[in-house]
Amino acid sequence: MSAPHEKDISLSITTFVIISIIKSVAVIFVLLTAVAYSVWLERKVSAHIQNRWGPTRVGPFGLLQPLADGIKFIFKEDLTQPYVYKTLYIAAPMLAVVFAITSISVVPFGNWMEIPEINVGHWLTIGPINTPFQITDLNIGLLVILGITSMGVYGVALAGWSSNSKYSLLGGLRASAQMISYEVSLGLSLVGVLILAGSFSLRDIVEAQRHLHWNIFLQPVAFFTYLISAYAETNRTPFDLPEAESELVAGYHTEYSAMKFAMFFMAEYANMVTVACLATLLFFGGWLGPVFGPPLLQMVLPVIWFCLKVFFFMFLYVWVRWTLPRFRYDQLMAFGWKVLLPVAMANVIVTALIVAWRA
């Protein structure tokens, strides 16, 4: 009597694993494509800001430039200096990329999708099934993302130390101090959102913003604190002191070349995408927006709204980089500890008092 039940469980597990693999491959492909074209976007936007053309030669409007850059990095000579600590030197860019890509696994890109019945050969039938528009739906998704992204500092710190170069070491130390300092403000800026939503689930946080109750209107101070801290966390101008080309040659990745250097580049832009996704989910209603038309369009439209909001934040990243000058390091640290941290703490206290008063 138990055999049919065990067979159903086995089929359910197999279906879950297959769908998870398909979603993982699709999300990683989209993420890596977004990372590549974020570089293209930055080069085009910065060129127009400076009254230049940007990439135009490779493909129409330079759209194949990311592919050309990737091929160049693959075939470029990979130099490893004889004095480096080789194990950690090689592991550092891998750690940076792995942690940057892994964090996207709990990001919901839309509501739910209905997968119809699909026959995979004569031995397996998948569906019909209703599955979330994300790889993994966790009720502590926000904590998972914060935990994974906070591990990214190890890649930067180890790269600086293992290179056995004073320039790389100083860049790694700057990065560690900066990322740890601004992580405190970034975490506190999200507490007000958590108080309003009452959940660590990214889906619950989005659902709490229905009917245009977006947290950008309810938590504007938290949003700007988060945005500034995110710029510092991803080492972007005006907070790109870990690199600071004019002072440190190239910072923690001075001794890296070819694909190992490209991996740090990929990690930076992947972190930018993750930060943009979080800003969209926490403050701009995620995938929420007008939904109309036939069922297929109703399923796709939330994903389109989500992507458009993420694109806005990516554009904002580029705009800020090519508009504002770099801070001095003492100004950067003072701003983080003496301005952002008190503001984030005050926002938490005020939000808690208002929620308690209304309860």
C-alpha positions in Angstrom: 0.0 0.0 0.0 2.9 2.4 0.6 4.5 1.9 -2.8 2.3 4.4 -4.7 2.7 7.0 -2.0 6.5 6.6 -2.1 6.4 6.9 -5.9 4.4 10.1 -5.7 7.0 11.6 -3.2 9.8 10.5 -5.5 8.2 12.2 -8.5 7.5 15.4 -6.5 11.2 15.6 -5.4 12.4 14.9 -9.0 10.1 17.6 -10.3 11.2 20.1 -7.6 14.9 19.4 -8.4 14.4 19.7 -12.2 12.5 23.0 -11.9 15.1 24.3 -9.4 17.9 23.5 -11.8 16.1 25.1 -14.7 15.4 28.3 -12.7 19.0 28.4 -11.4 20.5 28.2 -14.9 18.1 30.8 -16.2 18.7 33.3 -13.3 22.5 32.9 -13.5 22.4 33.4 -17.3 20.2 36.5 -16.9 22.4 37.8 -14.1 25.7 37.3 -16.0 24.2 39.0 -19.1 23.0 41.9 -16.9 26.5 42.2 -15.4 28.0 42.3 -18.9 25.6 44.9 -20.2 25.9 47.0 -17.0 29.5 47.6 -18.1 28.2 48.6 -21.6 25.5 50.8 -20.0 28.1 52.5 -17.8 30.5 53.2 -20.7 27.6 54.6 -22.9 26.1 56.8 -20.2 29.4 58.1 -19.0 30.3 58.9 -22.6 27.1 60.8 -23.2 27.6 62.7 -19.9 31.1 63.7 -21.2 29.8 64.4 -24.8 31.5 61.3 -26.2 30.2 58.3 -28.2 31.3 55.4 -26.1 31.4 51.9 -27.6 30.3 52.0 -31.2 32.6 49.7 -33.3 31.7 46.2 -32.1 28.1 45.4 -33.2 25.3 47.9 -33.6 25.6 50.7 -31.0 28.5 48.7 -29.6 26.2 46.0 -28.2 28.7 43.2 -28.8 31.4 45.1 -26.8 30.9 43.0 -23.6 31.4 39.8 -25.7 34.6 41.3 -27.1 35.8 42.3 -23.6 35.1 38.8 -22.3 37.1 37.1 -25.2 39.9 39.6 -24.5 40.1 38.7 -20.8 40.0 34.9 -21.6 42.9 35.1 -24.0 44.9 37.7 -22.1 48.2 36.5 -20.5 47.5 35.6 -16.8 50.5 36.8 -14.8 51.1 35.5 -11.3 53.9 37.2 -9.4 56.3 34.8 -7.8 56.0 36.4 -4.3 52.2 36.0 -3.8 50.6 33.5 -1.4 49.3 31.5 -4.3 46.4 29.6 -2.7 44.6 32.6 -1.3 45.7 34.7 -4.3 43.7 32.4 -6.6 40.8 31.9 -4.2 40.1 35.6 -3.5 38.5 36.5 -6.9 36.6 33.2 -6.8 35.2 34.0 -3.3 34.2 37.5 -4.5 32.3 36.2 -7.6 30.6 33.2 -5.8 29.2 35.4 -2.9 28.1 38.1 -5.4 26.2 35.6 -7.6 24.8 33.4 -4.8 22.9 36.3 -3.2 20.6 36.5 -6.2 19.2 33.1 -5.4 16.6 34.4 -2.9 15.6 37.5 -4.8 11.9 37.2 -6.1 11.5 38.7 -9.6 7.8 38.4 -9.8 4.8 36.9 -8.0 4.1 33.2 -9.1 4.2 31.4 -12.4 2.0 28.5 -13.4 3.9 25.7 -15.2 1.7 23.5 -17.3 2.1 19.8 -17.6 5.3 18.9 -19.5 6.2 15.3 -20.6 9.9 14.6 -20.2 10.3 11.4 -22.2 8.1 8.4 -21.3 9.3 8.2 -17.7 8.6 11.6 -16.2 5.8 14.2 -16.3 6.5 17.7 -14.8 3.6 19.8 -13.6 1.1 21.3 -13.6 2.7 23.2 -10.7 2.6 26.7 -9.3 6.1 28.0 -8.4 7.5 31.3 -7.3 9.4 33.6 -9.7 12.7 33.0 -7.8 15.1 30.2 -7.2 14.4 29.7 -3.5 11.6 31.2 -1.4 12.8 31.7 2.1 11.0 33.3 5.0 14.3 34.9 6.1 15.4 36.0 2.6 16.6 39.4 3.7 18.8 37.9 6.4 20.3 35.4 3.9 21.2 38.2 1.4 22.8 40.4 4.1 24.7 37.4 5.4 26.0 36.4 1.9 26.9 39.9 0.8 28.8 40.6 4.1 31.1 37.6 3.3 32.2 39.4 0.1 34.7 41.4 2.2 36.8 38.3 2.5 37.5 38.2 -1.2 38.7 41.8 -1.2 40.7 41.5 2.1 42.4 38.2 1.1 43.3 39.6 -2.4 45.1 42.6 -0.8 46.9 40.4 1.8 47.9 37.5 -0.5 49.3 39.8 -3.2 52.2 40.6 -0.9 52.2 44.2 -2.2 51.9 47.4 -0.1 49.6 49.0 -2.5 47.3 45.9 -2.6 47.4 45.6 1.2 46.5 49.2 1.8 43.6 48.8 -0.7 42.4 45.7 1.0 42.6 47.3 4.5 40.7 50.3 3.2 38.0 48.1 1.7 37.6 46.0 4.9 37.2 49.1 7.1 34.9 50.8 4.7 32.6 47.8 4.0 32.3 46.9 7.7 31.6 50.5 8.7 28.9 51.1 6.2 27.4 47.7 6.7 26.2 48.8 10.2 24.3 51.8 8.7 22.9 49.7 5.9 21.5 47.0 8.2 20.0 49.6 10.6 18.4 51.4 7.6 16.3 48.3 6.9 15.0 47.8 10.4 12.2 50.4 9.9 11.1 48.5 6.8 11.1 45.2 8.8 9.0 46.9 11.6 6.4 48.0 9.1 6.3 44.6 7.3 6.7 42.4 10.3 8.6 39.8 8.4 12.1 39.0 7.0 10.5 37.4 3.9 11.1 39.5 0.8 7.7 38.5 -0.6 5.9 39.6 2.6 7.8 42.9 2.5 6.6 43.5 -1.1 3.0 42.4 -0.3 2.9 44.9 2.5 3.5 47.7 -0.1 0.4 47.0 -2.1 -2.0 49.9 -3.1 1.1 52.2 -3.5 2.0 52.0 0.2 5.7 51.9 -1.0 8.3 52.3 1.7 9.9 55.1 -0.2 7.0 57.2 1.0 6.8 55.7 4.5 10.6 55.4 5.0 12.3 58.1 3.0 15.1 58.6 5.5 15.8 54.8 5.6 15.8 54.7 1.8 18.5 57.4 1.4 20.5 55.9 4.2 20.3 52.6 2.5 21.2 54.0 -0.9 24.3 55.9 0.4 25.5 52.8 2.4 25.0 50.6 -0.7 27.2 52.9 -2.7 29.9 52.5 -0.1 29.4 48.8 0.3 29.9 48.2 -3.5 33.0 50.5 -3.5 31.5 52.9 -6.1 32.2 56.6 -6.6 32.1 58.8 -4.5 33.1 56.0 -2.1 35.6 54.0 -4.2 38.5 54.6 -1.8 39.6 50.9 -1.8 40.7 51.4 -5.4 41.5 55.2 -5.4 43.6 55.0 -8.6 45.3 58.3 -8.0 46.7 57.1 -4.7 47.0 53.3 -4.8 47.6 52.4 -8.4 44.5 50.2 -8.5 43.9 49.1 -4.9 43.4 45.5 -3.8 43.5 44.1 -7.3 46.7 45.8 -8.4 48.6 42.5 -8.9 45.7 40.7 -10.8 45.4 40.4 -14.5 43.3 38.6 -17.2 40.3 36.6 -15.9 41.2 36.9 -12.2 40.9 40.7 -12.6 37.7 40.3 -14.6 36.2 38.2 -11.7 36.6 41.2 -9.3 35.0 43.3 -12.0 32.1 40.9 -12.4 31.6 40.7 -8.6 31.3 44.5 -8.4 28.6 44.7 -11.0 26.8 41.6 -9.7 26.7 43.3 -6.2 25.3 46.4 -7.9 22.5 44.3 -9.4 21.8 42.7 -6.0 21.7 46.1 -4.3 19.4 47.5 -7.0 17.1 44.4 -6.6 17.0 45.0 -2.8 16.2 48.7 -3.2 13.3 47.7 -5.6 11.9 45.1 -3.2 12.3 47.0 0.0 11.3 50.5 -1.0 9.7 50.6 -4.5 7.1 47.8 -4.3 9.1 45.1 -6.0 7.1 43.7 -8.9 4.0 45.6 -8.0 2.5 47.7 -10.8 -0.5 47.9 -13.2 -1.4 44.4 -14.4 -3.8 44.0 -17.3 -4.4 42.0 -20.5 -4.6 38.2 -21.1 -3.2 35.7 -18.5 0.2 35.4 -20.1 0.7 39.2 -20.1 -0.5 39.4 -16.5 2.2 36.9 -15.5 4.9 38.7 -17.4 4.1 42.3 -16.5 5.2 42.1 -12.8 8.6 40.9 -14.0 8.8 43.8 -16.5 7.9 46.3 -13.7 10.6 44.8 -11.5 13.2 44.9 -14.2 12.4 48.6 -15.1 12.8 49.6 -11.4 16.1 47.7 -11.2 17.3 49.4 -14.4 16.5 52.8 -12.8 18.8 52.1 -9.9 21.5 50.8 -12.2 21.3 54.0 -14.2 21.4 56.0 -10.9 24.6 54.2 -10.0 26.3 55.3 -13.2 24.9 58.8 -13.0 26.2 59.3 -9.5 29.6 57.9 -10.4 30.2 60.4 -13.2 28.7 63.3 -11.4 30.3 63.4 -7.8 33.9 63.6 -6.9 35.6 61.1 -4.6 35.7 61.6 -0.8 38.8 61.7 1.2 39.2 58.6 3.4 38.8 60.5 6.7 35.6 62.2 5.3 34.3 58.8 4.2 34.7 57.2 7.6 33.5 60.3 9.5 30.4 60.5 7.4 29.6 56.8 8.0 30.0 56.8 11.7 29.0 60.4 12.7 26.2 61.0 10.2 24.7 57.9 8.6 24.8 55.7 11.8 23.0 58.3 14.0 20.4 59.0 11.3 19.7 55.3 10.8 19.3 54.8 14.6 17.0 57.8 14.9 14.9 56.5 12.1 14.5 53.1 13.8 13.5 54.8 17.1 11.0 57.1 15.4 9.5 54.3 13.4 9.1 52.0 16.4 7.4 54.8 18.4 5.0 55.5 15.6 4.1 51.9 15.1 3.7 51.4 18.9 1.5 54.5 19.2 -0.8 53.4 16.4 -1.1 49.8 17.7 
